[in-house]
């Protein structure tokens, strides 16, 4: 019930979001008609079509995305005809083409100064408007869609999306009722009905153009996130404080939110349909004298392969305290948490602790068993690792984040969970308490101290002003090259000369796919204006695996002492495998800098920037 209320309030906030502007003219075209027969059916159709498409896109895959894109263009054509008919009713009558005639008939049914409105026609216009609506995603919509994508189709996820759409419809209904009164007063006082009708037609035509150009999911999305995310976050924080169990809330880049294939499909219906590449955080409850009991923990069934152990069944782990660590090897947050997990496994192994790593991939290359095996070896992981390529264990736990730690007692019951980096002292105290409950003769006292180096060193969060940024079009934000992203086709891009903070761009000939961009020829560059101590980029060589040489610059010069562990002081380096590369590690005061990386060989693929 709490999440449904949260979804509804998030929908209500859309009225103050710039992303709502392109569809408002369609809503206000009903301002002069009775609300019950005109505005209400339109808003109902809009809410239902949005909730249906969003639910299907979150769980249905690429065919839903393609169908929705076709529906958007069909709806745009319908709305353009409707707008033209409102501007020039006589024009539609003189043109004998069937589609324009249909548009004219529809406009006659729905025009503000005509006869009684027909609810059926209003409902159909609402369905078309719902196909065009791309609400900017803040923390609330991102939470809803992530849950739908990861846990599959359910009545709960559809109900939350309906609640979100109902909240938006409520605020628009209030605006429509107020607008209807103003419209009626103007008609009575000024005789301005004809000009108002034409003004609405012009506004609708401008909205059609804005949506066709992608402004509703580009410029307006960035404005909206700046204007409403803070309000949504305060709502989440306040409601979360009323719960005894943890609840997801947005925060700094201490963790990554799951955005797997299903979530990418949802994102492809428009950048508004996802929780931007910003990482999300869930903070667990503080360790208390008595840890809560969340019920039996799910089994570790469904792994496609195991490293360092035979498959572990729940019965084999009974009597042991178990820490389940969800991770993926290119995740910077997972890499920074890993030294603590390894230290706990070593310190408490003989006292009854079993650590199980669950490797759940984010990118396609992380499904490759050879890549995972190499990462396990290179990182020195010696505890059992389950390869969860089908997300079976992930879904069983209802997980949504990397890294995620689940603490299970000796009776197999889930007692604590923590999401993201940090909270290490609290987590270790939970381990000690569960071992004591299990009857361990002597639990090692004190807390570990980890001095991680290189890419695993803790982030300087006070200096970070740049968000996790994806290169593939499914989750890309702040792309500033010319032209705008062209999907799945090799195109010559020009990088921005003076990018604003957190703007980035491609230079050279690149093919941008949903997950990554691939260089089509040598000499391509990526530019990013960032502010953070560390800059990382997930990269991979071409299909043939040949190394790709690169050259890094910061403010146009070699990085010198600011080079990362995968770069020399002169800026040179080589992409040899599909993994995360640390390219910049600054010292001293941190200020906005312009990073660039030039690839001297073709076929490199770039996936995502992260910062620390």
C-alpha positions as CSV (number, residue, x, y, z in Angstrom):
1,X,0.0,0.0,0.0
2,X,2.9,2.3,0.8
3,X,4.4,1.9,-2.7
4,X,1.1,2.5,-4.4
5,X,0.7,5.7,-2.5
6,X,4.3,6.7,-3.4
7,X,3.5,5.9,-7.1
8,X,0.4,8.0,-7.0
9,X,2.2,11.0,-5.4
10,X,5.0,10.7,-8.0
11,X,2.4,10.9,-10.8
12,X,0.8,14.0,-9.2
13,X,4.2,15.7,-9.4
14,X,4.3,15.3,-13.2
15,X,2.2,18.5,-13.6
16,X,5.3,20.6,-12.5
17,X,7.6,18.6,-14.8
18,X,8.6,20.2,-18.2
19,X,8.2,16.7,-19.7
20,X,4.4,17.1,-19.5
21,X,4.4,20.2,-21.7
22,X,4.2,18.4,-25.1
23,X,1.0,16.6,-24.1
24,X,-0.8,19.4,-22.3
25,X,-2.2,20.9,-25.5
26,X,-3.9,17.6,-26.3
27,X,-5.4,17.7,-22.8
28,X,-6.5,21.3,-22.9
29,X,-8.1,20.8,-26.3
30,X,-11.0,19.4,-24.2
31,X,-11.2,22.5,-21.9
32,X,-14.4,23.8,-23.4
33,X,-16.4,20.5,-23.1
34,X,-18.2,19.0,-20.1
35,X,-15.5,17.3,-18.0
36,X,-17.5,14.0,-17.4
37,X,-18.0,13.4,-21.1
38,X,-14.8,14.8,-22.5
39,X,-11.9,15.5,-20.2
40,X,-12.4,12.4,-17.9
41,X,-12.6,9.8,-20.7
42,X,-9.5,11.4,-22.3
43,X,-7.5,11.2,-19.1
44,X,-8.7,7.7,-18.5
45,X,-7.6,6.6,-21.9
46,X,-4.2,8.3,-21.4
47,X,-3.6,6.6,-18.0
48,X,-4.7,3.2,-19.2
49,X,-2.6,3.2,-22.4
50,X,0.5,4.5,-20.6
51,X,0.2,1.8,-17.8
52,X,-0.4,-0.9,-20.3
53,X,2.6,0.0,-22.6
54,X,4.9,0.6,-19.6
55,X,4.0,-2.8,-18.1
56,X,4.5,-4.6,-21.3
57,X,7.8,-2.8,-22.1
58,X,9.2,-3.5,-18.7
59,X,8.8,-7.3,-19.1
60,X,8.0,-8.0,-22.8
61,X,11.2,-7.3,-24.6
62,X,12.0,-5.7,-27.9
63,X,8.8,-6.5,-29.8
64,X,6.9,-4.3,-27.3
65,X,9.3,-1.5,-27.9
66,X,9.0,-1.7,-31.7
67,X,5.2,-1.9,-31.4
68,X,5.1,1.1,-29.1
69,X,7.3,3.2,-31.5
70,X,5.0,2.4,-34.4
71,X,2.1,3.4,-32.2
72,X,3.8,6.7,-31.3
73,X,4.2,7.6,-34.9
74,X,0.6,6.6,-35.7
75,X,-0.6,8.7,-32.8
76,X,1.6,11.7,-33.9
77,X,0.0,11.5,-37.3
78,X,-3.5,11.4,-35.8
79,X,-2.8,14.4,-33.5
80,X,-1.3,16.4,-36.4
81,X,-4.5,15.9,-38.4
82,X,-6.5,16.8,-35.4
83,X,-4.5,20.0,-34.9
84,X,-4.7,21.0,-38.6
85,X,-8.5,20.5,-38.5
86,X,-8.7,22.7,-35.5
87,X,-6.7,25.4,-37.3
88,X,-8.5,25.2,-40.6
89,X,-11.7,23.1,-40.5
90,X,-12.5,24.0,-44.1
91,X,-9.1,22.7,-45.3
92,X,-9.9,19.2,-44.0
93,X,-13.3,19.2,-45.7
94,X,-11.8,20.2,-49.1
95,X,-9.2,17.5,-49.0
96,X,-10.7,14.3,-50.1
97,X,-8.0,12.0,-48.8
98,X,-9.4,9.3,-46.4
99,X,-7.0,10.0,-43.5
100,X,-7.6,13.7,-43.6
101,X,-11.3,13.2,-43.8
102,X,-11.1,10.9,-40.8
103,X,-9.1,13.6,-39.0
104,X,-11.8,16.1,-39.8
105,X,-14.6,13.9,-38.5
106,X,-12.6,13.3,-35.3
107,X,-12.1,17.0,-34.9
108,X,-15.8,17.7,-35.4
109,X,-16.5,15.3,-32.6
110,X,-14.0,16.8,-30.3
111,X,-13.8,20.5,-31.2
112,X,-14.3,22.8,-28.2
113,X,-17.0,24.9,-29.8
114,X,-19.0,22.1,-31.3
115,X,-21.9,20.0,-30.0
116,X,-21.9,17.6,-27.1
117,X,-18.7,15.7,-26.7
118,X,-18.7,11.9,-27.3
119,X,-16.9,10.0,-24.5
120,X,-15.8,7.3,-26.9
121,X,-14.0,9.8,-29.2
122,X,-12.4,11.4,-26.1
123,X,-11.2,8.1,-24.8
124,X,-9.6,7.2,-28.1
125,X,-7.8,10.6,-28.2
126,X,-6.6,9.8,-24.6
127,X,-5.2,6.4,-25.8
128,X,-3.3,8.2,-28.5
129,X,-2.0,10.8,-26.0
130,X,-0.9,8.0,-23.7
131,X,1.2,6.6,-26.5
132,X,2.9,9.9,-26.9
133,X,3.4,10.6,-23.2
134,X,7.0,10.0,-22.0
135,X,7.1,11.1,-18.3
136,X,10.5,12.1,-17.1
137,X,11.7,9.4,-14.7
138,X,12.7,10.4,-11.2
139,X,13.4,8.0,-8.3
140,X,9.8,6.9,-8.0
141,X,9.1,5.9,-11.6
142,X,12.6,4.3,-11.8
143,X,11.8,2.2,-8.7
144,X,8.5,1.0,-10.2
145,X,9.9,0.1,-13.6
146,X,13.0,-1.6,-12.2
147,X,10.7,-3.8,-10.0
148,X,8.5,-4.7,-13.0
149,X,11.6,-5.5,-15.2
150,X,13.3,-7.7,-12.7
151,X,10.4,-9.5,-11.0
152,X,8.3,-10.1,-14.1
153,X,4.7,-9.3,-14.9
154,X,2.5,-9.1,-11.8
155,X,-0.7,-7.4,-10.6
156,X,1.4,-5.4,-8.2
157,X,3.6,-3.8,-10.8
158,X,0.7,-3.0,-13.1
159,X,-1.2,-1.5,-10.1
160,X,1.7,0.8,-9.2
161,X,2.0,2.0,-12.8
162,X,-1.8,2.6,-12.9
163,X,-1.4,4.5,-9.6
164,X,1.4,6.6,-11.1
165,X,-0.8,7.3,-14.2
166,X,-3.8,8.1,-12.0
167,X,-1.7,10.6,-10.0
168,X,-0.7,12.3,-13.2
169,X,-4.3,12.3,-14.4
170,X,-5.5,13.8,-11.1
171,X,-3.2,16.8,-11.4
172,X,-4.1,17.2,-15.1
173,X,-7.8,17.0,-14.3
174,X,-7.5,19.8,-11.8
175,X,-5.7,21.9,-14.4
176,X,-8.3,21.0,-17.0
177,X,-11.2,22.0,-14.8
178,X,-9.5,25.3,-14.0
179,X,-8.7,25.8,-17.7
180,X,-12.3,25.0,-18.7
181,X,-13.6,27.8,-16.5
182,X,-11.1,30.3,-17.9
183,X,-12.0,29.1,-21.4
184,X,-15.7,29.6,-20.8
185,X,-15.2,33.0,-19.3
186,X,-13.1,34.2,-22.3
187,X,-15.8,32.9,-24.7
188,X,-18.6,34.8,-22.9
189,X,-16.6,38.0,-22.3
190,X,-14.6,38.3,-25.5
191,X,-16.3,36.1,-28.1
192,X,-12.9,34.6,-28.6
193,X,-14.0,31.0,-29.1
194,X,-12.7,30.8,-32.7
195,X,-9.3,32.2,-31.8
196,X,-9.0,30.0,-28.8
197,X,-9.7,27.0,-30.9
198,X,-7.1,28.0,-33.4
199,X,-4.6,28.7,-30.6
200,X,-5.1,25.3,-29.2
201,X,-4.7,23.8,-32.7
202,X,-1.4,25.7,-33.1
203,X,-0.2,24.5,-29.7
204,X,-1.0,20.9,-30.5
205,X,0.9,21.2,-33.8
206,X,3.9,22.6,-31.9
207,X,3.6,19.7,-29.4
208,X,3.6,17.2,-32.3
209,X,6.8,18.7,-33.7
210,X,8.4,18.7,-30.2
211,X,7.6,15.0,-29.7
212,X,8.7,14.1,-33.2
213,X,12.1,15.8,-32.6
214,X,12.5,14.0,-29.3
215,X,12.4,17.2,-27.2
216,X,10.1,15.5,-24.7
217,X,12.7,12.9,-23.9
218,X,15.8,15.0,-24.4
219,X,16.0,18.7,-23.2
220,X,12.8,18.5,-21.2
221,X,13.8,15.3,-19.5
222,X,17.0,17.0,-18.2
223,X,15.1,20.0,-17.0
224,X,12.5,17.8,-15.4
225,X,15.0,15.7,-13.4
226,X,16.5,18.9,-12.0
227,X,13.1,20.2,-11.0
228,X,11.2,17.2,-9.5
229,X,13.7,14.6,-8.4
230,X,14.5,16.4,-5.2
231,X,10.8,16.6,-4.3
232,X,10.4,12.9,-5.1
233,X,13.4,12.0,-3.0
234,X,12.0,13.8,0.0
235,X,8.8,11.8,-0.4
236,X,10.7,8.6,-0.6
237,X,12.8,9.4,2.4
238,X,9.8,10.5,4.5
239,X,7.8,7.4,3.7
240,X,10.8,5.1,4.1
241,X,11.3,6.5,7.6
242,X,7.9,5.1,8.5
243,X,8.8,1.5,7.6
244,X,10.6,-1.0,9.7
245,X,12.0,-2.7,6.5
246,X,14.4,-0.9,4.2
247,X,13.0,0.8,1.1
248,X,14.8,1.8,-2.0
249,X,15.8,5.4,-2.3
250,X,17.9,7.5,-4.6
251,X,21.3,8.6,-3.6
252,X,24.9,8.9,-4.6
253,X,26.8,6.6,-6.9
254,X,27.5,4.0,-4.2
255,X,25.7,1.3,-6.1
256,X,24.3,0.4,-9.5
257,X,20.6,-0.2,-10.2
258,X,19.7,-3.2,-12.3
259,X,19.1,-2.3,-15.9
260,X,19.3,-5.6,-17.6
261,X,17.8,-6.6,-21.0
262,X,14.2,-6.2,-19.8
263,X,15.0,-2.7,-18.3
264,X,16.8,-1.7,-21.5
265,X,13.7,-2.5,-23.4
266,X,11.6,-0.3,-21.1
267,X,14.2,2.4,-21.5
268,X,14.0,2.2,-25.3
269,X,10.4,3.5,-25.2
270,X,12.0,6.8,-24.3
271,X,14.7,8.0,-21.9
272,X,11.8,9.0,-19.6
273,X,10.9,5.4,-19.0
274,X,14.0,4.6,-17.0
275,X,15.8,5.8,-13.9
276,X,18.6,7.5,-15.6
277,X,22.0,6.0,-15.4
278,X,22.3,7.5,-11.9
279,X,22.9,4.7,-9.3
280,X,20.4,4.2,-6.6
281,X,21.0,3.3,-3.0
282,X,19.1,1.3,-0.3
283,X,20.4,1.5,3.2
284,X,19.8,-1.4,5.6
285,X,18.7,-1.1,9.2
286,X,21.2,-0.6,11.9
287,X,22.3,-3.8,13.6
288,X,20.3,-4.1,16.8
289,X,20.3,-6.4,19.8
290,X,17.8,-8.6,18.0
291,X,18.0,-8.7,14.2
292,X,14.6,-8.9,12.5
293,X,13.5,-12.2,10.8
294,X,12.4,-11.7,7.2
295,X,11.5,-15.4,6.7
296,X,13.3,-18.3,4.9
297,X,15.9,-17.2,2.5
298,X,15.4,-18.3,-1.2
299,X,17.5,-21.2,-2.4
300,X,20.5,-20.7,-4.7
301,X,19.0,-22.7,-7.5
302,X,19.3,-21.8,-11.2
303,X,23.0,-20.9,-11.5
304,X,24.4,-21.8,-14.9
305,X,27.8,-22.6,-13.4
306,X,29.8,-22.5,-10.2
307,X,33.4,-21.5,-9.5
308,X,35.4,-22.7,-6.4
309,X,32.6,-25.1,-5.3
310,X,30.1,-27.6,-6.4
311,X,26.5,-26.3,-6.5
312,X,25.4,-25.4,-3.0
313,X,21.9,-26.4,-1.9
314,X,20.0,-24.9,1.0
315,X,20.3,-28.1,3.0
316,X,24.1,-28.1,2.7
317,X,24.3,-24.5,4.1
318,X,22.0,-25.2,7.1
319,X,23.9,-24.6,10.3
320,X,26.2,-22.1,8.6
321,X,25.9,-18.3,8.6
322,X,25.7,-17.3,4.9
323,X,26.6,-14.0,3.2
324,X,25.2,-13.8,-0.3
325,X,27.0,-11.1,-2.3
326,X,25.4,-10.0,-5.7
327,X,28.1,-8.5,-7.9
328,X,29.3,-8.2,-11.5
329,X,32.9,-7.8,-12.5
330,X,32.7,-4.5,-14.4
331,X,30.8,-2.7,-11.6
332,X,33.0,-0.2,-9.9
333,X,30.8,-0.2,-6.7
334,X,31.2,-4.0,-6.5
335,X,35.0,-3.8,-7.0
336,X,35.3,-1.2,-4.2
337,X,33.2,-3.4,-1.8
338,X,35.0,-6.6,-2.7
339,X,38.0,-6.3,-0.4
340,X,35.7,-6.2,2.6
341,X,33.8,-9.3,1.5
342,X,37.0,-11.2,0.9
343,X,38.3,-10.1,4.3
344,X,35.1,-11.3,6.0
345,X,35.3,-14.6,4.2
346,X,38.9,-15.1,5.4
347,X,38.4,-13.9,9.0
348,X,35.2,-15.9,9.8
349,X,35.5,-19.0,7.6
350,X,36.6,-21.2,10.4
351,X,33.9,-19.9,12.7
352,X,31.0,-20.9,10.5
353,X,30.6,-18.2,7.8
354,X,30.1,-19.1,4.2
355,X,30.3,-16.3,1.6
356,X,28.6,-17.0,-1.7
357,X,29.2,-14.6,-4.6
358,X,26.4,-14.4,-7.1
359,X,27.7,-13.0,-10.4
360,X,24.7,-11.5,-12.2
361,X,25.7,-9.7,-15.5
362,X,24.8,-6.2,-16.4
363,X,26.3,-6.2,-19.9
364,X,26.2,-9.0,-22.5
365,X,30.0,-9.6,-22.3
366,X,29.6,-10.4,-18.6
367,X,27.7,-13.5,-19.5
368,X,30.8,-14.9,-21.1
369,X,32.0,-17.7,-18.8
370,X,35.6,-17.2,-19.8
371,X,35.4,-13.5,-18.9
372,X,33.9,-14.4,-15.5
373,X,36.5,-17.1,-14.8
374,X,39.3,-14.6,-15.6
375,X,37.8,-12.0,-13.3
376,X,37.4,-14.5,-10.4
377,X,41.1,-15.5,-10.8
378,X,42.4,-11.9,-11.3
379,X,40.5,-10.6,-8.3
380,X,41.7,-13.4,-6.1
381,X,38.2,-14.7,-5.1
382,X,38.5,-18.1,-3.5
383,X,35.0,-18.5,-2.0
384,X,32.1,-20.1,-4.0
385,X,30.7,-18.0,-6.9
386,X,27.4,-18.9,-8.7
387,X,27.1,-17.6,-12.2
388,X,23.5,-16.2,-12.5
389,X,23.3,-15.6,-16.2
390,X,19.5,-16.2,-16.3
391,X,18.9,-13.9,-13.3
392,X,17.2,-16.9,-11.5
393,X,18.8,-16.2,-8.1
394,X,18.5,-12.5,-8.6
395,X,14.7,-12.8,-9.1
396,X,14.4,-15.3,-6.2
397,X,15.8,-12.7,-3.8
398,X,13.9,-9.8,-5.5
399,X,17.2,-8.0,-5.8
400,X,17.6,-4.8,-7.8
401,X,21.1,-3.5,-7.1
402,X,24.9,-4.2,-7.3
403,X,26.4,-4.8,-4.9
404,X,23.8,-6.3,-2.6
405,X,24.6,-8.3,0.6
406,X,22.1,-10.7,2.2
407,X,22.8,-12.1,5.6
408,X,21.3,-15.5,6.4
409,X,21.4,-17.2,9.8
410,X,22.2,-20.8,10.6
411,X,18.5,-21.8,10.3
412,X,18.4,-20.5,6.8
413,X,16.4,-17.3,7.6
414,X,17.1,-13.9,6.1
415,X,18.1,-11.6,8.9
416,X,19.7,-8.5,7.3
417,X,20.5,-6.9,4.0
418,X,22.6,-4.0,2.8
419,X,22.8,-2.4,-0.6
420,X,25.6,-0.5,-2.1
421,X,29.0,0.5,-0.7
422,X,29.6,1.5,2.9
423,X,28.1,0.3,6.1
424,X,31.0,-2.2,6.5
425,X,31.3,-1.9,10.3
426,X,27.6,-2.5,10.6
427,X,27.7,-5.5,8.3
428,X,30.6,-7.1,10.1
429,X,28.7,-6.7,13.5
430,X,25.8,-8.5,11.9
431,X,28.1,-11.4,10.9
432,X,29.5,-11.6,14.4
433,X,26.0,-11.5,16.0
434,X,24.7,-14.3,13.7
435,X,27.7,-16.4,14.4
436,X,27.1,-16.0,18.1
437,X,23.5,-17.0,17.7
438,X,24.6,-20.1,15.8
439,X,26.7,-21.1,18.8
440,X,30.2,-20.4,17.6
441,X,32.7,-21.2,20.4
442,X,34.7,-18.0,19.8
443,X,33.9,-15.2,17.4
444,X,36.9,-13.2,16.4
445,X,36.6,-9.7,18.0
446,X,37.2,-6.3,16.5
447,X,36.5,-5.0,13.0
448,X,38.6,-5.4,9.9
449,X,40.4,-2.4,8.4
450,X,41.0,-2.5,4.7
451,X,43.5,-0.4,2.8
452,X,42.4,-0.9,-0.8
453,X,44.4,0.5,-3.6
454,X,44.0,1.2,-7.3
455,X,40.5,0.8,-8.7
456,X,39.3,-0.8,-5.4
457,X,40.1,2.3,-3.3
458,X,37.1,3.9,-1.7
459,X,35.6,6.8,-3.7
460,X,36.0,10.4,-2.6
461,X,32.3,11.1,-2.6
462,X,32.7,14.7,-1.5
463,X,34.4,15.5,-4.8
464,X,32.1,13.6,-7.1
465,X,29.8,15.8,-9.2
466,X,29.4,13.5,-12.2
467,X,26.9,10.6,-12.5
468,X,27.3,7.1,-13.9
469,X,26.8,7.6,-17.7
470,X,25.9,5.0,-20.2
471,X,27.1,5.2,-23.8
472,X,24.4,3.0,-25.5
473,X,21.3,4.8,-26.5
474,X,19.0,2.7,-24.2
475,X,20.2,4.6,-21.1
476,X,22.2,7.5,-22.5
477,X,21.9,11.0,-21.1
478,X,23.6,14.4,-21.7
479,X,24.9,13.4,-25.1
480,X,26.1,16.6,-26.8
481,X,27.6,15.5,-30.1
482,X,26.3,16.6,-33.5
483,X,24.2,15.0,-34.8
484,X,22.0,13.6,-32.1
485,X,22.2,9.8,-31.6
486,X,21.5,7.8,-34.7
487,X,20.5,4.3,-33.6
488,X,22.2,1.1,-34.9
489,X,23.9,2.8,-37.9
490,X,27.5,4.0,-38.4
491,X,27.5,7.8,-38.4
492,X,30.2,10.5,-38.3
493,X,29.8,12.5,-35.1
494,X,31.4,15.8,-34.0
495,X,32.2,16.2,-30.4
496,X,31.2,19.4,-28.5
497,X,34.0,21.9,-28.4
498,X,33.1,23.4,-25.0
499,X,31.0,20.8,-23.2
500,X,29.1,21.8,-20.1
501,X,29.7,19.8,-16.9
502,X,28.6,16.2,-17.4
503,X,28.0,16.7,-21.1
504,X,29.8,14.1,-23.3
505,X,30.1,13.2,-26.9
506,X,31.6,11.0,-29.6
507,X,33.9,12.2,-32.4
508,X,34.6,10.2,-35.5
509,X,32.5,7.4,-37.1
510,X,30.6,5.4,-34.5
511,X,27.8,2.9,-34.5
512,X,25.6,3.4,-31.4
513,X,23.7,0.4,-30.1
514,X,21.4,0.0,-27.1
515,X,24.2,-1.1,-24.8
516,X,27.4,0.3,-26.3
517,X,29.0,2.4,-29.1
518,X,31.5,0.8,-31.5
519,X,34.1,2.7,-33.4
520,X,33.8,2.2,-37.1
521,X,37.4,2.9,-38.1
522,X,40.5,4.3,-36.4
523,X,40.8,7.8,-34.9
524,X,37.6,8.1,-33.0
525,X,37.4,10.0,-29.7
526,X,35.1,10.3,-26.7
527,X,35.0,13.5,-24.7
528,X,33.5,14.1,-21.2
529,X,33.4,17.2,-19.0
530,X,33.5,15.7,-15.5
531,X,34.3,16.5,-11.8
532,X,35.6,13.6,-9.7
533,X,38.8,12.2,-8.4
534,X,38.6,9.0,-10.5
535,X,37.2,8.4,-14.0
536,X,36.5,4.9,-15.2
537,X,35.3,3.6,-18.5
538,X,34.0,0.1,-19.4
539,X,35.7,-0.9,-22.7
540,X,36.1,-3.9,-24.9
541,X,38.1,-4.8,-28.0
542,X,36.5,-5.8,-31.3
543,X,35.0,-9.3,-32.0
544,X,38.5,-10.6,-33.0
545,X,39.9,-9.6,-29.6
546,X,42.8,-7.6,-31.1
547,X,44.2,-5.0,-28.7
548,X,43.1,-1.4,-29.3
549,X,45.6,1.3,-28.5
550,X,44.4,4.6,-27.0
551,X,45.6,8.0,-25.9
552,X,44.1,9.9,-22.9
553,X,44.1,13.7,-22.5
554,X,42.9,15.9,-19.7
555,X,42.2,19.5,-20.6
556,X,44.1,18.8,-23.8
557,X,47.3,17.5,-22.2
558,X,48.7,14.2,-21.1
559,X,47.4,13.2,-17.6
560,X,50.9,13.0,-16.0
561,X,50.5,12.3,-12.3
562,X,46.7,12.2,-12.8
563,X,46.8,9.0,-14.8
564,X,44.8,6.0,-13.8
565,X,46.1,2.5,-13.2
566,X,45.4,1.5,-16.8
567,X,47.1,4.5,-18.3
568,X,50.7,5.7,-18.5
569,X,51.7,9.2,-17.5
570,X,51.9,10.1,-21.2
571,X,48.3,9.0,-21.6
572,X,49.0,5.8,-23.6
573,X,47.2,2.6,-22.9
574,X,45.7,-0.5,-24.5
575,X,42.3,-2.2,-24.4
576,X,43.0,-5.9,-24.1
577,X,39.7,-7.3,-22.7
578,X,36.1,-6.5,-21.8
579,X,36.3,-4.8,-18.4
580,X,36.4,-1.6,-16.4
581,X,39.5,0.6,-17.1
582,X,40.6,3.3,-14.6
583,X,41.8,6.2,-16.8
584,X,42.1,9.1,-14.4
585,X,43.1,9.3,-10.7
586,X,43.6,12.9,-9.6
587,X,45.3,14.3,-6.5
588,X,44.7,17.5,-4.6
589,X,41.8,19.8,-5.2
590,X,39.2,18.5,-7.6
591,X,37.6,20.8,-10.2
592,X,35.8,20.4,-13.5
593,X,38.1,18.9,-16.2
594,X,37.6,17.9,-19.8
595,X,38.6,14.3,-20.4
596,X,39.2,12.8,-23.9
597,X,40.3,9.4,-25.1
598,X,41.4,8.8,-28.7
599,X,41.4,5.3,-30.1
600,X,44.2,4.6,-32.5
601,X,42.7,1.3,-33.8
602,X,39.2,0.4,-34.9
603,X,36.4,-1.7,-33.4
604,X,36.6,-0.7,-29.8
605,X,33.3,-0.7,-27.8
606,X,32.5,1.7,-25.0
607,X,29.8,0.9,-22.5
608,X,29.7,3.2,-19.4
609,X,31.5,5.9,-17.4
610,X,31.7,5.7,-13.6
611,X,33.4,8.0,-11.2
612,X,34.8,8.0,-7.7
